[in-house]
Amino acid sequence: DVVLWTTMIGMYVRYGNGTEALELFDKMEENGIKPDLLSYVNALSACMCPNVLTKGESLHARIKEEGFESDIVARTAIMGMYARCGDFQAAHIVFDIILGKDVVAWGTLMSAYVQHGLDCNALYLYGEMHQERMLPDKGIFLLALKACGRFGALLEGKLIYQHMIEVGMD
Protein backbone atom coordinates (compact mmCIF):
# COMPACT_ATOMS: atom_id res chain seq x y z
CA ASP A 1 0.00 0.00 0.00
CA VAL A 2 1.01 3.66 -0.14
CA VAL A 3 2.34 3.57 3.43
CA LEU A 4 4.81 0.77 2.70
CA TRP A 5 5.98 2.35 -0.56
CA THR A 6 6.36 5.76 1.09
CA THR A 7 8.30 4.25 3.99
CA MET A 8 10.71 2.56 1.60
CA ILE A 9 11.15 5.76 -0.43
CA GLY A 10 11.81 7.66 2.78
CA MET A 11 14.45 5.15 3.87
CA TYR A 12 16.27 5.48 0.55
CA VAL A 13 16.24 9.27 0.99
CA ARG A 14 17.41 9.03 4.59
CA TYR A 15 20.48 7.07 3.56
CA GLY A 16 21.34 9.35 0.63
CA ASN A 17 20.05 7.15 -2.18
CA GLY A 18 18.00 9.77 -4.01
CA THR A 19 18.14 8.07 -7.40
CA GLU A 20 16.82 4.81 -5.99
CA ALA A 21 14.11 6.68 -4.08
CA LEU A 22 12.89 8.37 -7.27
CA GLU A 23 12.96 5.05 -9.14
CA LEU A 24 10.88 3.48 -6.36
CA PHE A 25 8.43 6.41 -6.50
CA ASP A 26 7.96 5.78 -10.23
CA LYS A 27 7.53 2.01 -9.64
CA MET A 28 4.92 2.75 -6.97
CA GLU A 29 2.86 4.63 -9.54
CA GLU A 30 3.45 1.97 -12.20
CA ASN A 31 1.92 -0.50 -9.73
CA GLY A 32 -1.22 1.62 -9.49
CA ILE A 33 -0.51 3.13 -6.08
CA LYS A 34 -1.55 6.79 -5.90
CA PRO A 35 0.96 8.97 -3.99
CA ASP A 36 -0.18 10.83 -0.89
CA LEU A 37 1.30 14.03 0.52
CA LEU A 38 4.09 12.20 2.36
CA SER A 39 4.98 10.25 -0.79
CA TYR A 40 5.45 13.52 -2.64
CA VAL A 41 7.43 15.05 0.23
CA ASN A 42 9.79 12.05 0.27
CA ALA A 43 10.18 12.18 -3.52
CA LEU A 44 10.97 15.90 -3.35
CA SER A 45 13.55 15.15 -0.65
CA ALA A 46 15.18 12.71 -3.07
CA CYS A 47 15.85 15.58 -5.48
CA MET A 48 19.26 16.43 -4.10
CA CYS A 49 21.17 17.99 -7.00
CA PRO A 50 20.71 20.07 -10.17
CA ASN A 51 20.50 17.06 -12.51
CA VAL A 52 17.11 16.10 -11.02
CA LEU A 53 15.63 19.61 -11.01
CA THR A 54 13.31 18.70 -13.90
CA LYS A 55 11.93 15.76 -11.90
CA GLY A 56 11.46 18.06 -8.91
CA GLU A 57 9.62 20.61 -11.03
CA SER A 58 7.37 17.84 -12.31
CA LEU A 59 6.63 16.73 -8.74
CA HIS A 60 5.88 20.35 -7.80
CA ALA A 61 3.37 20.60 -10.66
CA ARG A 62 1.70 17.35 -9.59
CA ILE A 63 1.50 18.49 -5.96
CA LYS A 64 -0.23 21.63 -7.19
CA GLU A 65 -2.66 19.54 -9.29
CA GLU A 66 -3.45 17.33 -6.29
CA GLY A 67 -4.23 20.37 -4.13
CA PHE A 68 -1.40 19.77 -1.64
CA GLU A 69 0.58 22.93 -2.44
CA SER A 70 -0.94 25.08 0.31
CA ASP A 71 0.21 22.65 3.03
CA ILE A 72 3.22 24.06 4.94
CA VAL A 73 4.97 20.68 4.85
CA ALA A 74 4.53 20.50 1.08
CA ARG A 75 5.69 24.08 0.56
CA THR A 76 8.74 23.54 2.75
CA ALA A 77 9.61 20.37 0.81
CA ILE A 78 9.14 22.17 -2.52
CA MET A 79 11.31 25.06 -1.34
CA GLY A 80 13.96 22.65 -0.07
CA MET A 81 14.02 20.78 -3.36
CA TYR A 82 14.62 23.97 -5.34
CA ALA A 83 17.31 25.10 -2.90
CA ARG A 84 19.15 21.74 -2.86
CA CYS A 85 19.07 21.74 -6.66
CA GLY A 86 20.60 25.22 -6.69
CA ASP A 87 17.56 27.15 -7.97
CA PHE A 88 17.54 29.72 -5.18
CA GLN A 89 15.28 32.11 -7.08
CA ALA A 90 12.49 29.51 -7.18
CA ALA A 91 13.26 28.50 -3.58
CA HIS A 92 12.83 32.09 -2.41
CA ILE A 93 9.56 32.50 -4.32
CA VAL A 94 8.16 29.49 -2.46
CA PHE A 95 9.73 30.59 0.86
CA ASP A 96 8.11 34.03 0.55
CA ILE A 97 4.60 32.56 0.15
CA ILE A 98 4.82 30.20 3.11
CA LEU A 99 2.40 31.54 5.69
CA GLY A 100 3.35 30.99 9.31
CA LYS A 101 6.92 29.95 8.51
CA ASP A 102 8.22 27.61 11.16
CA VAL A 103 11.78 26.90 12.19
CA VAL A 104 11.89 23.99 9.70
CA ALA A 105 11.20 26.28 6.74
CA TRP A 106 13.84 28.78 7.84
CA GLY A 107 16.35 26.01 8.55
CA THR A 108 15.75 24.25 5.24
CA LEU A 109 16.65 27.32 3.20
CA MET A 110 19.52 28.27 5.49
CA SER A 111 20.97 24.76 5.32
CA ALA A 112 20.90 24.81 1.51
CA TYR A 113 22.70 28.15 1.49
CA VAL A 114 25.43 26.78 3.74
CA GLN A 115 25.69 23.55 1.70
CA HIS A 116 26.18 25.61 -1.47
CA GLY A 117 28.78 27.88 0.16
CA LEU A 118 26.45 30.90 0.16
CA ASP A 119 27.37 31.82 3.71
CA CYS A 120 26.51 35.52 3.34
CA ASN A 121 22.98 34.57 2.24
CA ALA A 122 22.66 32.20 5.19
CA LEU A 123 23.67 34.95 7.60
CA TYR A 124 21.26 37.39 5.98
CA LEU A 125 18.48 34.82 6.40
CA TYR A 126 19.47 34.36 10.05
CA GLY A 127 19.17 38.12 10.47
CA GLU A 128 15.70 38.11 8.89
CA MET A 129 14.69 35.29 11.20
CA HIS A 130 15.93 37.29 14.18
CA GLN A 131 13.96 40.36 13.02
CA GLU A 132 10.83 38.20 12.75
CA ARG A 133 11.43 37.19 16.38
CA MET A 134 11.55 33.52 15.37
CA LEU A 135 13.48 31.52 17.98
CA PRO A 136 16.20 29.46 16.25
CA ASP A 137 16.78 25.87 17.23
CA LYS A 138 20.21 24.34 17.80
CA GLY A 139 20.54 23.38 14.14
CA ILE A 140 20.00 26.94 12.96
CA PHE A 141 22.49 28.28 15.48
CA LEU A 142 25.03 25.73 14.24
CA LEU A 143 24.38 26.67 10.60
CA ALA A 144 24.78 30.36 11.41
CA LEU A 145 28.03 29.76 13.28
CA LYS A 146 29.36 27.59 10.46
CA ALA A 147 28.52 30.34 7.97
CA CYS A 148 30.27 32.89 10.19
CA GLY A 149 33.38 30.73 10.39
CA ARG A 150 33.62 30.18 6.66
CA PHE A 151 32.71 33.77 5.80
CA GLY A 152 35.13 35.18 8.38
CA ALA A 153 32.38 37.05 10.23
CA LEU A 154 33.82 37.08 13.74
CA LEU A 155 31.60 39.88 15.10
CA GLU A 156 28.44 38.21 13.79
CA GLY A 157 29.59 34.91 15.29
CA LYS A 158 30.02 36.56 18.67
CA LEU A 159 26.53 38.09 18.43
CA ILE A 160 25.02 34.72 17.50
CA TYR A 161 26.80 33.09 20.43
CA GLN A 162 25.46 35.84 22.71
CA HIS A 163 21.97 35.10 21.40
CA MET A 164 22.49 31.40 22.15
CA ILE A 165 23.38 32.27 25.75
CA GLU A 166 20.33 34.54 26.05
CA VAL A 167 17.98 31.74 25.02
CA GLY A 168 19.77 29.09 27.10
CA MET A 169 21.41 27.11 24.28
CA ASP A 170 25.06 27.77 25.08
CYANA upper distance limits for C-alpha pairs under 8 A (distance plus 0.5 A):
  1 ASP  CA      5 TRP  CA      6.95
  1 ASP  CA     33 ILE  CA      7.36
  2 VAL  CA      6 THR  CA      6.38
  2 VAL  CA     28 MET  CA      8.42
  2 VAL  CA     33 ILE  CA      6.66
  2 VAL  CA     34 LYS  CA      7.53
  2 VAL  CA     35 PRO  CA      7.05
  2 VAL  CA     36 ASP  CA      7.81
  2 VAL  CA     39 SER  CA      8.22
  3 VAL  CA      7 THR  CA      6.53
  4 LEU  CA      8 MET  CA      6.77
  5 TRP  CA      9 ILE  CA      6.70
  5 TRP  CA     24 LEU  CA      8.18
  5 TRP  CA     25 PHE  CA      8.10
  5 TRP  CA     28 MET  CA      7.01
  5 TRP  CA     39 SER  CA      8.47
  6 THR  CA     10 GLY  CA      6.51
  6 THR  CA     25 PHE  CA      8.39
  6 THR  CA     38 LEU  CA      7.45
  6 THR  CA     39 SER  CA      5.57
  6 THR  CA     42 ASN  CA      7.72
  7 THR  CA     11 MET  CA      6.71
  8 MET  CA     12 TYR  CA      6.86
  8 MET  CA     21 ALA  CA      8.29
  9 ILE  CA     13 VAL  CA      6.84
  9 ILE  CA     21 ALA  CA      5.29
  9 ILE  CA     22 LEU  CA      8.02
  9 ILE  CA     24 LEU  CA      6.86
  9 ILE  CA     25 PHE  CA      7.18
  9 ILE  CA     39 SER  CA      8.14
  9 ILE  CA     42 ASN  CA      6.97
  9 ILE  CA     43 ALA  CA      7.69
 10 GLY  CA     14 ARG  CA      6.54
 10 GLY  CA     21 ALA  CA      7.81
 10 GLY  CA     42 ASN  CA      5.95
 10 GLY  CA     43 ALA  CA      8.43
 11 MET  CA     15 TYR  CA      6.84
 12 TYR  CA     16 GLY  CA      6.88
 12 TYR  CA     17 ASN  CA      5.44
 12 TYR  CA     18 GLY  CA      6.99
 12 TYR  CA     20 GLU  CA      7.09
 12 TYR  CA     21 ALA  CA      5.74
 13 VAL  CA     17 ASN  CA      5.88
 13 VAL  CA     18 GLY  CA      5.82
 13 VAL  CA     21 ALA  CA      6.57
 13 VAL  CA     42 ASN  CA      7.57
 13 VAL  CA     45 SER  CA      7.17
 13 VAL  CA     46 ALA  CA      5.92
 16 GLY  CA     46 ALA  CA      8.44
 17 ASN  CA     21 ALA  CA      6.75
 17 ASN  CA     46 ALA  CA      7.94
 18 GLY  CA     22 LEU  CA      6.72
 18 GLY  CA     45 SER  CA      8.25
 18 GLY  CA     46 ALA  CA      4.68
 18 GLY  CA     47 CYS  CA      6.87
 18 GLY  CA     48 MET  CA      7.28
 19 THR  CA     23 GLU  CA      6.75
 19 THR  CA     46 ALA  CA      7.51
 20 GLU  CA     24 LEU  CA      6.60
 21 ALA  CA     25 PHE  CA      6.68
 21 ALA  CA     43 ALA  CA      7.29
 21 ALA  CA     46 ALA  CA      6.71
 22 LEU  CA     26 ASP  CA      6.81
 22 LEU  CA     43 ALA  CA      6.49
 22 LEU  CA     46 ALA  CA      6.96
 22 LEU  CA     47 CYS  CA      8.50
 23 GLU  CA     27 LYS  CA      6.74
 24 LEU  CA     28 MET  CA      6.53
 25 PHE  CA     29 GLU  CA      7.10
 25 PHE  CA     39 SER  CA      8.19
 25 PHE  CA     43 ALA  CA      7.23
 26 ASP  CA     30 GLU  CA      6.72
 27 LYS  CA     31 ASN  CA      6.64
 28 MET  CA     32 GLY  CA      7.23
 28 MET  CA     33 ILE  CA      6.02
 28 MET  CA     34 LYS  CA      8.20
 28 MET  CA     35 PRO  CA      8.45
 29 GLU  CA     33 ILE  CA      5.56
 29 GLU  CA     34 LYS  CA      6.61
 29 GLU  CA     35 PRO  CA      7.80
 35 PRO  CA     39 SER  CA      5.79
 35 PRO  CA     40 TYR  CA      7.04
 36 ASP  CA     40 TYR  CA      6.98
 37 LEU  CA     41 VAL  CA      6.72
 37 LEU  CA     63 ILE  CA      8.37
 37 LEU  CA     68 PHE  CA      7.20
 37 LEU  CA     74 ALA  CA      7.75
 38 LEU  CA     42 ASN  CA      6.57
 39 SER  CA     43 ALA  CA      6.68
 40 TYR  CA     44 LEU  CA      6.55
 40 TYR  CA     59 LEU  CA      7.49
 40 TYR  CA     63 ILE  CA      7.67
 40 TYR  CA     74 ALA  CA      8.46
 41 VAL  CA     45 SER  CA      6.68
 41 VAL  CA     73 VAL  CA      8.19
 41 VAL  CA     74 ALA  CA      6.73
 41 VAL  CA     77 ALA  CA      6.28
 41 VAL  CA     78 ILE  CA      8.32
 42 ASN  CA     46 ALA  CA      6.87
 43 ALA  CA     47 CYS  CA      7.39
 43 ALA  CA     59 LEU  CA      8.28
 44 LEU  CA     56 GLY  CA      6.49
 44 LEU  CA     59 LEU  CA      7.47
 44 LEU  CA     77 ALA  CA      6.75
 44 LEU  CA     78 ILE  CA      7.08
 44 LEU  CA     81 MET  CA      6.25
 45 SER  CA     77 ALA  CA      7.21
 45 SER  CA     80 GLY  CA      8.04
 45 SER  CA     81 MET  CA      6.77
 47 CYS  CA     52 VAL  CA      6.21
 47 CYS  CA     53 LEU  CA      7.35
 47 CYS  CA     55 LYS  CA      8.02
 47 CYS  CA     56 GLY  CA      6.60
 47 CYS  CA     81 MET  CA      6.41
 47 CYS  CA     84 ARG  CA      7.96
 47 CYS  CA     85 CYS  CA      7.55
 48 MET  CA     52 VAL  CA      7.75
 48 MET  CA     81 MET  CA      7.36
 48 MET  CA     84 ARG  CA      5.96
 48 MET  CA     85 CYS  CA      6.40
 49 CYS  CA     53 LEU  CA      7.53
 49 CYS  CA     84 ARG  CA      6.44
 49 CYS  CA     85 CYS  CA      4.81
 49 CYS  CA     86 GLY  CA      7.76
 50 PRO  CA     84 ARG  CA      8.16
 50 PRO  CA     85 CYS  CA      4.72
 50 PRO  CA     86 GLY  CA      6.72
 51 ASN  CA     85 CYS  CA      8.12
 52 VAL  CA     56 GLY  CA      6.84
 52 VAL  CA     85 CYS  CA      7.89
 53 LEU  CA     57 GLU  CA      6.59
 53 LEU  CA     81 MET  CA      8.41
 53 LEU  CA     82 TYR  CA      7.72
 53 LEU  CA     85 CYS  CA      6.44
 54 THR  CA     58 SER  CA      6.71
 55 LYS  CA     59 LEU  CA      6.74
 56 GLY  CA     60 HIS  CA      6.63
 56 GLY  CA     78 ILE  CA      8.44
 56 GLY  CA     81 MET  CA      7.19
 56 GLY  CA     82 TYR  CA      8.09
 57 GLU  CA     61 ALA  CA      6.76
 58 SER  CA     62 ARG  CA      6.81
 59 LEU  CA     63 ILE  CA      6.60
 60 HIS  CA     64 LYS  CA      6.77
 60 HIS  CA     69 GLU  CA      8.47
 60 HIS  CA     78 ILE  CA      6.97
 61 ALA  CA     65 GLU  CA      6.77
 62 ARG  CA     66 GLU  CA      6.61
 63 ILE  CA     67 GLY  CA      6.80
 63 ILE  CA     68 PHE  CA      5.86
 63 ILE  CA     69 GLU  CA      6.24
 63 ILE  CA     74 ALA  CA      8.42
 64 LYS  CA     68 PHE  CA      6.47
 64 LYS  CA     69 GLU  CA      5.49
 68 PHE  CA     74 ALA  CA      7.06
 69 GLU  CA     74 ALA  CA      6.32
 69 GLU  CA     75 ARG  CA      6.54
 70 SER  CA     74 ALA  CA      7.68
 70 SER  CA     75 ARG  CA      7.21
 71 ASP  CA     75 ARG  CA      6.68
 72 ILE  CA     76 THR  CA      6.46
 72 ILE  CA     98 ILE  CA      7.10
 72 ILE  CA     99 LEU  CA      8.07
 72 ILE  CA    101 LYS  CA      8.32
 73 VAL  CA     77 ALA  CA      6.66
 74 ALA  CA     78 ILE  CA      6.58
 75 ARG  CA     79 MET  CA      6.52
 75 ARG  CA     94 VAL  CA      7.17
 75 ARG  CA     95 PHE  CA      8.17
 75 ARG  CA     98 ILE  CA      7.19
 76 THR  CA     80 GLY  CA      6.50
 76 THR  CA     94 VAL  CA      8.43
 76 THR  CA     95 PHE  CA      7.86
 76 THR  CA     98 ILE  CA      8.24
 76 THR  CA    104 VAL  CA      8.15
 76 THR  CA    105 ALA  CA      5.93
 76 THR  CA    108 THR  CA      7.98
 77 ALA  CA     81 MET  CA      6.59
 78 ILE  CA     82 TYR  CA      6.92
 78 ILE  CA     91 ALA  CA      8.12
 78 ILE  CA     94 VAL  CA      7.89
 79 MET  CA     83 ALA  CA      6.70
 79 MET  CA     90 ALA  CA      7.94
 79 MET  CA     91 ALA  CA      5.04
 79 MET  CA     92 HIS  CA      7.76
 79 MET  CA     94 VAL  CA      6.05
 79 MET  CA     95 PHE  CA      6.65
 79 MET  CA    108 THR  CA      8.48
 79 MET  CA    109 LEU  CA      7.87
 80 GLY  CA     84 ARG  CA      6.46
 80 GLY  CA     91 ALA  CA      7.36
 80 GLY  CA    108 THR  CA      6.32
 80 GLY  CA    109 LEU  CA      6.80
 80 GLY  CA    112 ALA  CA      7.94
 81 MET  CA     85 CYS  CA      6.61
 81 MET  CA     91 ALA  CA      8.26
 82 TYR  CA     86 GLY  CA      6.75
 82 TYR  CA     87 ASP  CA      5.57
 82 TYR  CA     88 PHE  CA      6.95
 82 TYR  CA     90 ALA  CA      6.72
 82 TYR  CA     91 ALA  CA      5.55
 83 ALA  CA     87 ASP  CA      5.98
 83 ALA  CA     88 PHE  CA      5.65
 83 ALA  CA     90 ALA  CA      8.31
 83 ALA  CA     91 ALA  CA      5.83
 83 ALA  CA    109 LEU  CA      7.03
 83 ALA  CA    112 ALA  CA      6.20
 83 ALA  CA    113 TYR  CA      8.09
 84 ARG  CA    112 ALA  CA      6.13
 86 GLY  CA    116 HIS  CA      8.15
 87 ASP  CA     91 ALA  CA      6.80
 88 PHE  CA     92 HIS  CA      6.45
 89 GLN  CA     93 ILE  CA      6.87
 90 ALA  CA     94 VAL  CA      6.91
 91 ALA  CA     95 PHE  CA      6.54
 91 ALA  CA    109 LEU  CA      8.17
 92 HIS  CA     96 ASP  CA      6.39
 93 ILE  CA     97 ILE  CA      7.18
 94 VAL  CA     98 ILE  CA      7.04
 95 PHE  CA    105 ALA  CA      7.94
101 LYS  CA    105 ALA  CA      6.41
101 LYS  CA    106 TRP  CA      7.55
102 ASP  CA    106 TRP  CA      7.13
102 ASP  CA    134 MET  CA      8.49
103 VAL  CA    107 GLY  CA      6.41
103 VAL  CA    134 MET  CA      7.85
103 VAL  CA    135 LEU  CA      8.10
103 VAL  CA    136 PRO  CA      7.02
103 VAL  CA    137 ASP  CA      7.67
104 VAL  CA    108 THR  CA      6.40
105 ALA  CA    109 LEU  CA      7.08
106 TRP  CA    110 MET  CA      6.66
106 TRP  CA    125 LEU  CA      8.25
106 TRP  CA    129 MET  CA      7.87
107 GLY  CA    111 SER  CA      6.27
107 GLY  CA    139 GLY  CA      7.96
107 GLY  CA    140 ILE  CA      6.30
108 THR  CA    112 ALA  CA      6.89
109 LEU  CA    113 TYR  CA      6.84
109 LEU  CA    122 ALA  CA      8.49
110 MET  CA    114 VAL  CA      6.84
110 MET  CA    121 ASN  CA      8.39
110 MET  CA    122 ALA  CA      5.54
110 MET  CA    125 LEU  CA      7.19
110 MET  CA    126 TYR  CA      8.11
110 MET  CA    140 ILE  CA      8.11
110 MET  CA    143 LEU  CA      7.73
111 SER  CA    115 GLN  CA      6.57
111 SER  CA    122 ALA  CA      8.13
111 SER  CA    143 LEU  CA      7.07
112 ALA  CA    116 HIS  CA      6.61
113 TYR  CA    117 GLY  CA      6.73
113 TYR  CA    118 LEU  CA      5.33
113 TYR  CA    119 ASP  CA      6.84
113 TYR  CA    121 ASN  CA      6.97
113 TYR  CA    122 ALA  CA      5.98
114 VAL  CA    118 LEU  CA      6.05
114 VAL  CA    119 ASP  CA      5.90
114 VAL  CA    122 ALA  CA      6.76
114 VAL  CA    143 LEU  CA      7.44
114 VAL  CA    146 LYS  CA      8.33
114 VAL  CA    147 ALA  CA      6.83
118 LEU  CA    122 ALA  CA      6.93
119 ASP  CA    123 LEU  CA      6.71
119 ASP  CA    147 ALA  CA      5.15
119 ASP  CA    148 CYS  CA      7.69
119 ASP  CA    150 ARG  CA      7.60
119 ASP  CA    151 PHE  CA      6.56
120 CYS  CA    124 TYR  CA      6.67
120 CYS  CA    147 ALA  CA      7.73
120 CYS  CA    151 PHE  CA      7.40
121 ASN  CA    125 LEU  CA      6.64
122 ALA  CA    126 TYR  CA      6.71
122 ALA  CA    143 LEU  CA      8.43
122 ALA  CA    144 ALA  CA      7.33
122 ALA  CA    147 ALA  CA      7.25
123 LEU  CA    127 GLY  CA      6.71
123 LEU  CA    144 ALA  CA      6.57
123 LEU  CA    147 ALA  CA      7.20
123 LEU  CA    148 CYS  CA      7.89
124 TYR  CA    128 GLU  CA      6.82
125 LEU  CA    129 MET  CA      6.63
126 TYR  CA    130 HIS  CA      6.67
126 TYR  CA    140 ILE  CA      8.49
126 TYR  CA    144 ALA  CA      7.28
127 GLY  CA    131 GLN  CA      6.72
128 GLU  CA    132 GLU  CA      6.72
129 MET  CA    133 ARG  CA      6.91
129 MET  CA    134 MET  CA      6.02
129 MET  CA    135 LEU  CA      8.35
129 MET  CA    136 PRO  CA      8.36
130 HIS  CA    134 MET  CA      6.40
130 HIS  CA    135 LEU  CA      7.83
136 PRO  CA    140 ILE  CA      6.12
136 PRO  CA    141 PHE  CA      6.95
137 ASP  CA    141 PHE  CA      6.95
138 LYS  CA    142 LEU  CA      6.66
138 LYS  CA    169 MET  CA      7.65
139 GLY  CA    143 LEU  CA      6.68
140 ILE  CA    144 ALA  CA      6.57
141 PHE  CA    145 LEU  CA      6.64
141 PHE  CA    160 ILE  CA      7.71
141 PHE  CA    164 MET  CA      7.87
142 LEU  CA    146 LYS  CA      6.54
143 LEU  CA    147 ALA  CA      6.63
144 ALA  CA    148 CYS  CA      6.67
144 ALA  CA    157 GLY  CA      8.18
144 ALA  CA    160 ILE  CA      7.99
145 LEU  CA    149 GLY  CA      6.66
145 LEU  CA    157 GLY  CA      6.25
145 LEU  CA    160 ILE  CA      7.67
145 LEU  CA    161 TYR  CA      8.48
146 LYS  CA    150 ARG  CA      6.77
147 ALA  CA    151 PHE  CA      6.33
148 CYS  CA    152 GLY  CA      6.16
148 CYS  CA    153 ALA  CA      5.16
148 CYS  CA    154 LEU  CA      7.03
148 CYS  CA    156 GLU  CA      7.17
148 CYS  CA    157 GLY  CA      6.02
149 GLY  CA    153 ALA  CA      6.90
149 GLY  CA    154 LEU  CA      7.69
149 GLY  CA    157 GLY  CA      7.97
153 ALA  CA    157 GLY  CA      6.66
154 LEU  CA    158 LYS  CA      6.74
155 LEU  CA    159 LEU  CA      6.83
156 GLU  CA    160 ILE  CA      6.64
157 GLY  CA    161 TYR  CA      6.63
158 LYS  CA    162 GLN  CA      6.63
159 LEU  CA    163 HIS  CA      6.71
160 ILE  CA    164 MET  CA      6.75
161 TYR  CA    165 ILE  CA      6.87
161 TYR  CA    170 ASP  CA      7.77
162 GLN  CA    166 GLU  CA      6.76
163 HIS  CA    167 VAL  CA      6.85
164 MET  CA    168 GLY  CA      6.60
164 MET  CA    169 MET  CA      5.41
164 MET  CA    170 ASP  CA      5.83
165 ILE  CA    169 MET  CA      6.21
165 ILE  CA    170 ASP  CA      5.35
